[in-house]
Amino acid sequence: MNNEVSHLTARAAALLAETDERRIRAIRSRRWVLYPRAKQALDRLRALLGHPRGTRMPSVAIYGDSGMGKTMIMKRFRDEHPSSFNPLTGTLKTPVLAMEMTSRPGERRFYAELLTLLGAPQRPRADIAQMEQAALRIMEAIGVQVLVLDEVHNILAGSYREQRIVLNTLRFLSNRLQISLVCFGVNEAREAISGDVQLARRFQQFTLSRWAANDQFETLIVSILRNTPLRNPSVLTAKSLRRILQITEGITANIFHMINSLAIDAIENGHERITDEVIESWEPDFDTEAAYA
């Protein structure tokens, strides 16, 4: 790689040939940045696909405050294992099926959402047993191996009885289809899953904690900067890193927002780098207590 762009990944370096407007657009777009903690989470999820099928399949629950990158990890895992169609056999295979847990989910609403995701026509007067059998038949036919549930803490919005029914439904699907479950949610989601002891025992827990002043945080900042198409390298001091933590409260979404804003300013003012001085003077335009995906 040319020494003039050695501070960037190949993909970010390629953007330097674009106009400032295109570079700014690229910075504002949601882009994947691999950092060690995200890789650890993805490695756990990938291992599920290689696990031999059985009646008590291992599952993974990923918890963290809003804005810690759970949804980005979920989408990355889903996109790494897309559906594929075999034109010779005429079969569709979907190893990873991802859905969002609806607000106040019940058994009927859960199956309705699942069937919609599967693209299945629904009879208005179909009972739950018919919806269940349709979902089982289609999921088995397309070879689902992992069912991913985002916003799983929404289970808590239902009554105790509704919570138990939904958890029983998840356990039933896992047992019948011999599939793994992956649940993403805020920290309160632990309470939701613990409502079914048998189900909870199957879950390996992975927590995305807020960032602290350590080597992992420094690696995160370096990874973001290497994926940010600025012509000059940004070399930040320990003081600047502490300032970023203070402003963002260790929330991943806030960190990305801050670095992106500073990078756009650097393009617009022609400096093409993020400096300690601009970090010290930067004021956030986000509410640090707001919820992020």
C-alpha distance (Angstrom), angle and dihedral (degrees) to the residues before:
residue distance angle dihedral
M1 . . .
N2 3.79 . .
N3 3.82 110.7 .
E4 3.80 89.2 -127.3
V5 3.80 90.4 65.6
S6 3.82 100.7 28.0
H7 3.81 88.9 113.2
L8 3.82 89.6 67.3
T9 3.78 137.5 65.3
A10 3.80 115.1 -109.9
R11 3.79 91.5 -104.2
A12 3.81 93.5 50.9
A13 3.81 91.6 44.6
A14 3.80 90.3 54.2
L15 3.80 89.3 59.0
L16 3.81 91.0 62.6
A17 3.81 87.9 79.2
E18 3.81 89.8 60.9
T19 3.79 127.7 86.1
D20 3.79 120.5 -89.2
E21 3.79 89.3 -107.0
R22 3.79 92.0 55.6
R23 3.78 92.3 46.7
I24 3.79 90.7 50.9
R25 3.79 89.9 48.6
A26 3.81 89.8 51.7
I27 3.81 91.0 50.7
R28 3.79 91.8 50.4
S29 3.79 93.6 48.6
R30 3.79 120.0 92.0
R31 3.78 104.3 -98.9
W32 3.76 132.2 176.8
V33 3.81 116.5 -113.7
L34 3.78 115.1 -175.6
Y35 3.80 114.9 -140.4
P36 3.83 129.2 165.6
R37 3.80 97.9 -98.7
A38 3.80 92.7 50.1
K39 3.81 89.9 47.0
Q40 3.81 90.4 53.0
A41 3.80 90.6 52.6
L42 3.81 92.7 46.9
D43 3.80 92.1 48.0
R44 3.80 89.6 56.4
L45 3.78 91.2 50.2
R46 3.80 94.0 46.5
A47 3.80 90.4 52.6
L48 3.81 89.3 62.9
L49 3.79 91.6 64.8
G50 3.78 91.8 57.0
H51 3.79 95.8 47.4
P52 3.84 116.0 111.4
R53 3.79 112.7 -106.0
G54 3.81 115.8 -102.2
T55 3.80 143.3 146.2
R56 3.81 95.0 -93.7
M57 3.76 104.1 44.4
P58 3.82 118.8 -172.8
S59 3.80 115.6 -111.2
V60 3.81 136.9 -168.2
A61 3.81 130.9 -137.5
I62 3.81 118.1 -164.0
Y63 3.79 115.6 -163.7
G64 3.77 133.1 -176.5
D65 3.78 145.7 131.7
S66 3.78 118.0 -76.0
G67 3.78 109.8 -79.2
M68 3.80 97.0 30.1
G69 3.81 94.6 116.4
K70 3.81 101.9 -99.4
T71 3.79 94.9 135.3
M72 3.81 92.5 47.0
I73 3.82 90.2 53.4
M74 3.80 90.4 47.4
K75 3.81 92.6 51.1
R76 3.80 91.7 45.8
F77 3.81 91.4 53.0
R78 3.80 91.5 47.1
D79 3.81 92.8 47.2
E80 3.81 91.8 49.3
H81 3.81 89.2 59.4
P82 3.81 106.2 38.1
S83 3.78 127.3 171.5
S84 3.80 115.2 -85.2
F85 3.79 130.5 -159.7
N86 3.79 122.7 -148.0
P87 3.82 107.4 -151.3
L88 3.81 91.8 -166.3
T89 3.80 95.4 58.1
G90 3.79 96.7 23.8
T91 3.82 90.8 -129.7
L92 3.79 130.1 138.8
K93 3.79 120.1 -146.8
T94 3.82 122.4 -161.6
P95 3.82 110.1 177.1
V96 3.80 94.2 175.3
L97 3.79 121.3 41.4
A98 3.80 115.4 -174.4
M99 3.79 126.7 -168.3
E100 3.79 137.4 164.0
M101 3.78 117.6 -119.1
T102 3.78 106.5 -117.5
S103 3.77 122.1 -124.7
R104 3.80 110.0 -89.2
P105 3.80 94.0 1.8
G106 3.77 122.0 -157.5
E107 3.80 129.6 178.9
R108 3.81 95.4 -94.0
R109 3.78 93.7 43.9
F110 3.81 91.1 46.9
Y111 3.80 93.0 53.1
A112 3.81 91.8 43.2
E113 3.81 90.0 54.9
L114 3.81 91.4 45.5
L115 3.80 93.5 49.8
T116 3.81 91.0 47.9
L117 3.80 89.2 52.8
L118 3.81 89.3 50.0
G119 3.80 90.4 51.7
A120 3.78 92.0 -120.0
P121 3.81 121.1 154.6
Q122 3.79 111.1 -118.5
R123 3.78 126.2 -146.0
P124 3.82 109.4 -135.6
R125 3.80 92.0 -134.6
A126 3.80 98.2 40.3
D127 3.79 112.7 133.4
I128 3.81 123.7 -133.7
A129 3.81 93.2 -98.6
Q130 3.81 90.9 56.3
M131 3.81 91.7 46.4
E132 3.81 89.9 49.1
Q133 3.80 93.5 50.8
A134 3.80 91.6 47.6
A135 3.81 91.5 51.6
L136 3.81 92.2 47.3
R137 3.79 92.7 48.3
I138 3.80 94.7 50.0
M139 3.81 96.5 42.0
E140 3.80 90.4 50.8
A141 3.80 91.9 47.0
I142 3.81 94.1 52.4
G143 3.79 93.8 44.2
V144 3.80 101.4 -118.0
Q145 3.81 109.0 -170.5
V146 3.80 100.9 169.2
L147 3.81 127.6 33.1
V148 3.81 111.0 -159.3
L149 3.81 119.5 -157.9
D150 3.80 118.8 -167.2
E151 3.82 123.1 -165.0
V152 3.81 90.0 21.2
H153 3.82 90.3 164.9
N154 3.82 86.2 76.9
I155 3.80 86.2 82.4
L156 3.79 87.1 77.5
A157 3.82 90.1 65.0
G158 3.78 89.6 73.4
S159 3.77 128.5 77.0
Y160 3.80 118.9 -90.5
R161 3.81 89.6 -98.4
E162 3.81 92.1 49.6
Q163 3.80 90.9 49.0
R164 3.80 91.3 52.4
I165 3.80 92.2 48.9
V166 3.81 93.5 51.1
L167 3.81 92.2 47.2
N168 3.80 90.4 48.3
T169 3.79 88.2 50.8
L170 3.81 91.9 53.4
R171 3.79 91.9 48.7
F172 3.81 90.4 47.7
L173 3.81 92.4 51.9
S174 3.79 91.9 47.9
N175 3.82 92.1 49.6
R176 3.79 98.5 42.2
L177 3.80 97.2 44.2
Q178 3.81 96.0 31.4
I179 3.79 91.2 -128.5
S180 3.79 133.0 145.8
L181 3.79 122.3 -119.5
V182 3.79 125.5 -139.3
C183 3.80 117.3 -166.3
F184 3.80 125.9 -168.4
G185 3.78 121.8 -169.6
V186 3.77 148.6 126.3
N187 3.78 117.6 -77.2
E188 3.81 91.9 -86.4
A189 3.82 87.4 66.8
R190 3.80 88.2 81.6
E191 3.78 87.3 70.6
A192 3.80 90.9 51.3
I193 3.80 95.1 52.9
S194 3.81 94.2 40.8
G195 3.81 87.6 64.5
D196 3.81 87.2 85.2
V197 3.80 109.9 47.7
Q198 3.82 95.1 -167.8
L199 3.79 91.1 51.5
A200 3.81 94.7 43.2
R201 3.82 91.7 56.0
R202 3.79 90.3 63.4
F203 3.78 94.5 58.9
Q204 3.78 125.3 94.7
Q205 3.78 106.1 -153.5
F206 3.78 122.9 -135.3
T207 3.81 119.5 -178.7
L208 3.79 124.9 -158.1
S209 3.79 98.9 -152.6
R210 3.78 123.2 -167.4
W211 3.79 113.3 -87.3
A212 3.79 120.3 -93.9
A213 3.81 133.4 -167.1
N214 3.80 99.3 -81.2
D215 3.80 142.9 105.1
Q216 3.81 92.5 -78.5
F217 3.79 91.2 58.6
E218 3.80 91.5 47.9
T219 3.82 89.1 50.8
L220 3.81 89.9 51.3
I221 3.82 92.5 53.1
V222 3.81 91.5 47.0
S223 3.82 90.1 50.2
I224 3.81 92.3 50.8
L225 3.80 92.4 47.6
R226 3.81 92.3 48.4
N227 3.80 88.3 55.2
T228 3.81 94.2 46.9
P229 3.84 112.7 92.0
L230 3.81 102.2 -130.5
R231 3.80 118.6 143.4
N232 3.80 95.0 -135.7
P233 3.83 128.0 50.9
S234 3.81 117.8 -105.6
V235 3.80 111.7 -137.8
L236 3.79 112.1 -171.1
T237 3.78 129.3 -167.9
A238 3.79 126.8 -133.5
K239 3.80 87.8 -103.8
S240 3.79 91.1 58.7
L241 3.80 91.3 49.0
R242 3.80 89.9 52.9
R243 3.80 89.1 48.9
I244 3.82 91.1 53.0
L245 3.81 90.0 51.0
Q246 3.80 91.7 48.4
I247 3.80 94.0 50.9
T248 3.80 97.2 42.4
E249 3.83 97.4 37.3
G250 3.80 88.2 -134.5
I251 3.82 94.1 -67.3
T252 3.81 111.8 145.9
A253 3.81 95.3 -143.5
N254 3.82 91.0 51.4
I255 3.81 91.2 48.8
F256 3.81 91.8 53.0
H257 3.79 90.6 45.7
M258 3.81 92.3 51.8
I259 3.81 95.4 47.1
N260 3.81 91.4 45.2
S261 3.82 92.1 50.5
L262 3.80 91.6 49.2
A263 3.82 91.0 47.3
I264 3.80 92.4 51.8
D265 3.81 89.9 49.6
A266 3.82 89.1 50.1
I267 3.82 91.1 54.4
E268 3.79 94.0 45.4
N269 3.83 94.7 49.1
G270 3.81 92.9 42.3
H271 3.82 96.7 -121.2
E272 3.82 91.7 114.5
R273 3.80 93.7 -159.8
I274 3.80 139.8 75.6
T275 3.78 112.7 -120.6
D276 3.79 136.7 -167.6
E277 3.81 89.3 -111.9
V278 3.82 95.4 57.9
I279 3.81 91.4 45.9
E280 3.80 90.7 52.5
S281 3.80 92.7 51.1
W282 3.83 98.2 39.0
E283 3.80 117.5 115.5
P284 3.81 120.4 -158.3
D285 3.80 121.1 -118.2
F286 3.79 92.6 -164.8
D287 3.77 132.1 82.0
T288 3.80 106.2 -114.5
E289 3.79 89.8 -148.6
A290 3.81 94.4 52.0
A291 3.79 120.2 113.5
Y292 3.78 119.5 -109.9
A293 3.77 131.2 -172.4
